Amino acid sequence: WCLQHGKLLDLTFNASKTWFKKPFAMLASPFKSVVWIDLDCEIRKPIDKIFEYAANGVAVTLDPHNRWCKNGHVVATGVVAAENGNKLILEWAKQCLNTKLRGDQEVFNGIISSNRGGVVVMPPEFQWLRLDGDNPNAVIMHWTGEQGRNIIRGKMGLKPKCKPVVYTHSVRPGVRPETCIKLHIKNRFTRQK
């Protein structure tokens, strides 16, 4: 399917974690505009508008749940769009090669922490995070973490790997991720032993 509808890229170079290859995949794209969408995302509506945001810089959404980034408004990198060859994507790739940070998202946020020039923040519907609850109006639903993978497995008719745990907090502006409340919810999938 991929060969008929696009281009497969070889990203077999050594990186400590697969997600650090994200900016390299974007740079290797042969297309004018590039949209990276994490594998655990569900595209629910047309994504055409993302390309309009990408024409104005690196298009991302905010991530109010990320406790690893210390700079105020953290952006998520599960959905990233840009014009091919964008200098910010190039810098992101360079820094991903030699980082000790947890993931590519923390690297990207470190780069833009002092200067947000070239970053376009899209409305949250373009990457609605699982921690904010399911949203029927989401263009892209990002089923993050093991709990998200369990939801994906359920949609595919497969058994979950673990008991789901939901981390939630108020999404009011100014509320920090540290105010999260850990809630255990009843497994909505039947567990087989």
C-alpha positions as CSV (number, residue, x, y, z in Angstrom):
1,W,0.0,0.0,0.0
2,C,2.7,2.5,1.0
3,L,4.7,1.9,-2.2
4,Q,1.5,2.6,-4.3
5,H,0.5,5.7,-2.4
6,G,3.8,7.3,-1.3
7,K,7.5,6.7,-0.8
8,L,9.2,4.4,1.8
9,L,12.2,6.0,3.5
10,D,15.1,4.0,4.9
11,L,15.9,5.3,8.4
12,T,18.1,2.5,9.6
13,F,20.8,4.7,11.1
14,N,21.6,4.2,14.8
15,A,19.5,6.3,17.2
16,S,18.9,5.5,20.9
17,K,15.1,5.6,20.4
18,T,13.0,5.3,17.3
19,W,11.2,8.6,17.9
20,F,14.4,10.5,17.5
21,K,14.2,9.6,13.8
22,K,11.1,11.8,13.4
23,P,12.8,15.0,12.1
24,F,15.0,12.9,9.8
25,A,12.0,11.3,8.2
26,M,10.5,14.8,7.7
27,L,13.8,16.0,6.1
28,A,14.0,12.9,3.9
29,S,10.6,13.4,2.4
30,P,10.6,14.2,-1.3
31,F,7.4,16.4,-1.0
32,K,7.1,20.1,-0.7
33,S,5.1,19.9,2.5
34,V,5.6,17.3,5.2
35,V,3.2,16.1,7.9
36,W,4.5,13.7,10.5
37,I,1.7,11.8,12.3
38,D,2.6,9.3,15.1
39,L,1.5,5.7,14.6
40,D,-0.8,5.9,17.7
41,C,-2.9,8.7,16.1
42,E,-6.3,8.2,14.6
43,I,-7.2,10.4,11.7
44,R,-10.9,11.2,12.0
45,K,-11.4,14.1,9.6
46,P,-9.6,15.5,6.5
47,I,-6.2,17.0,7.4
48,D,-6.0,19.5,4.5
49,K,-5.9,22.5,6.8
50,I,-2.7,21.3,8.4
51,F,-0.8,22.1,5.2
52,E,-2.0,25.7,5.4
53,Y,-0.5,26.0,8.9
54,A,2.7,24.3,7.6
55,A,3.1,27.1,5.0
56,N,3.7,29.5,7.9
57,G,6.2,27.6,10.0
58,V,6.5,24.4,12.0
59,A,2.9,23.5,12.9
60,V,2.3,21.8,16.2
61,T,-0.2,21.7,19.1
62,L,0.3,22.4,22.8
63,D,0.8,19.6,25.3
64,P,-0.4,20.7,28.8
65,H,0.4,17.2,30.2
66,N,4.1,17.0,29.5
67,R,6.0,17.1,32.9
68,W,9.4,16.6,31.3
69,C,9.6,20.1,29.7
70,K,10.2,23.0,32.1
71,N,9.4,25.8,29.8
72,G,5.8,27.2,30.1
73,H,3.9,26.3,27.0
74,V,5.1,22.9,25.9
75,V,4.3,21.7,22.3
76,A,3.5,18.1,21.3
77,T,5.4,16.5,18.5
78,G,2.9,13.6,17.7
79,V,1.6,15.7,14.8
80,V,4.2,18.0,13.1
81,A,3.9,19.8,9.8
82,A,6.4,22.0,7.9
83,E,7.6,22.9,4.5
84,N,10.4,20.5,3.4
85,G,13.8,21.8,4.4
86,N,12.6,24.0,7.3
87,K,15.6,25.2,9.3
88,L,13.9,24.5,12.6
89,I,13.3,20.9,11.6
90,L,17.0,20.7,10.5
91,E,18.1,22.0,13.9
92,W,15.8,19.5,15.6
93,A,17.4,16.6,13.7
94,K,20.9,17.8,14.5
95,Q,20.1,18.0,18.2
96,C,18.4,14.6,18.2
97,L,21.7,13.0,17.2
98,N,23.5,13.9,20.4
99,T,20.9,14.3,23.1
100,K,20.5,12.9,26.6
101,L,16.9,14.1,26.8
102,R,14.0,11.7,27.1
103,G,12.6,12.1,23.7
104,D,12.3,14.2,20.5
105,Q,9.5,16.3,22.0
106,E,11.8,17.5,24.8
107,V,14.6,18.3,22.3
108,F,12.2,20.3,20.2
109,N,10.9,22.2,23.2
110,G,14.4,22.9,24.3
111,I,15.2,24.5,20.9
112,I,12.1,26.7,20.9
113,S,12.2,27.6,24.7
114,S,14.0,30.9,24.1
115,N,12.6,31.8,20.7
116,R,9.2,30.6,19.3
117,G,9.8,32.2,15.9
118,G,8.9,29.9,13.2
119,V,6.4,27.9,15.3
120,V,2.7,27.9,14.5
121,V,0.4,26.5,17.2
122,M,-2.6,24.7,15.7
123,P,-5.9,24.3,17.5
124,P,-5.9,21.3,19.8
125,E,-8.3,19.4,17.5
126,F,-5.4,18.8,15.2
127,Q,-3.8,16.5,17.8
128,W,-6.3,15.8,20.6
129,L,-4.6,14.0,23.4
130,R,-6.0,10.9,25.1
131,L,-5.5,12.5,28.5
132,D,-8.1,15.2,27.6
133,G,-10.7,12.5,26.9
134,D,-12.2,11.3,23.6
135,N,-13.3,14.2,21.4
136,P,-15.7,13.5,18.5
137,N,-14.7,16.8,17.0
138,A,-11.0,15.9,16.9
139,V,-9.4,15.9,13.4
140,I,-6.6,13.7,14.8
141,M,-7.0,11.7,18.1
142,H,-3.7,10.8,19.7
143,W,-4.0,7.6,21.7
144,T,-0.9,8.1,23.8
145,G,0.7,5.7,26.2
146,E,-0.1,2.1,27.1
147,Q,-3.7,3.1,27.9
148,G,-4.0,4.5,24.4
149,R,-2.6,1.4,22.9
150,N,-5.2,-0.6,24.8
151,I,-7.9,1.6,23.3
152,I,-6.4,1.0,19.8
153,R,-6.3,-2.8,20.5
154,G,-10.0,-2.6,21.6
155,K,-10.9,-0.9,18.4
156,M,-9.2,-3.7,16.5
157,G,-10.9,-6.4,18.5
158,L,-7.8,-7.4,20.4
159,K,-7.2,-8.0,24.1
160,P,-5.6,-5.2,26.1
161,K,-2.0,-5.7,27.4
162,C,-2.6,-4.1,30.8
163,K,-5.3,-2.6,33.0
164,P,-6.0,1.0,31.8
165,V,-5.2,3.9,34.1
166,V,-6.3,7.4,33.2
167,Y,-4.4,10.5,34.3
168,T,-6.5,13.5,34.1
169,H,-6.5,17.1,35.3
170,S,-8.4,20.3,34.7
171,V,-7.8,21.8,31.3
172,R,-8.3,25.3,32.5
173,P,-5.6,27.7,31.4
174,G,-2.8,28.1,33.9
175,V,-3.3,24.7,35.5
176,R,0.1,22.9,35.6
177,P,0.5,19.2,34.8
178,E,1.7,18.6,38.4
179,T,-1.9,19.0,39.5
180,C,-2.8,15.8,37.8
181,I,-5.0,13.4,39.7
182,K,-4.4,9.7,39.1
183,L,-7.7,7.9,38.6
184,H,-8.1,4.2,38.1
185,I,-11.1,3.4,36.0
186,K,-12.7,0.1,35.4
187,N,-11.3,-1.8,32.4
188,R,-13.8,-1.3,29.6
189,F,-12.4,-4.3,27.8
190,T,-12.9,-7.8,29.1
191,R,-9.8,-9.4,30.3
192,Q,-9.1,-13.0,29.4
193,K,-6.7,-15.1,31.5
